[in-house]
Amino acid sequence: MTTTLATHRMSALADALVAEDHAEDTGWLDTLDRMTCSEHRRWIHECLHSAVHAGFRRCRPCRRELAVVTDEVTGTVTLHCPGCHRGPRSRTDAQLVSACTASMFAARRAA
């Protein structure tokens, strides 16, 4: 990756972080709708698997942590419970999948 391209990518991420931090702080953006992670300062699809985000990824029936698979080639995000094998069903699950998908496309646009 060239320095110019890397700088552009970092700038796009930094701009998105600042905009989303401000939107969240002023009540215009829900935490689960962010494309960026305020904790890790990365695109959300790059860190949703982190233990920090595990509280948002719970299977209600069996209380296990949902596994996250992000495929940047196809642009898909999948949540899966290793216990009961259910997929995303709740509004929170849908928000996380949507935010991760948007995050992948935003990161790709910045490339």
Residue, then its C-alpha position, 0 to 999 in steps of 0.5 A: m500500500t502506498t503512503t498516499l493510499a494509507t494516508h487517505r484510508m486513515s483520514a477517511l476513518a478519522d473523519a468518520l470517527v469524528a462525525e460519528d462521535h459527534a452524532e452519538d454525543t448529540g443524540w443523532l446516532d444510536t451506538l449500534d448504528r455506528m460504522t466505526c468503533s469508538e473504543h478501538r478507533r477502527w471500522i466496526h467490522e474489523c473489531l466486532h469480534s472483540a470481547v468488548h463488544a460481546g455484550f451486544r452479541r448474545c443469543r437470547p435462548c442459550r445466552r452464548e456469545l454469537a460468533v461473527v464472520t465478516d467476509e470482505v470479499t463478498g461484503t457479507v456479515t453473519l452472526h451465528c450461535p455456536g450453541c443452538h445454531r440460530g442466526p440473527r433474530s433480534r433488532t440488535d442483531a440486525q443493527l449490528v449486521s447492517a452497521c458492519t456491512a456499511s462499515m465494510f463498504a465505507a472502508r472499501r470506498a476509502a481505499 
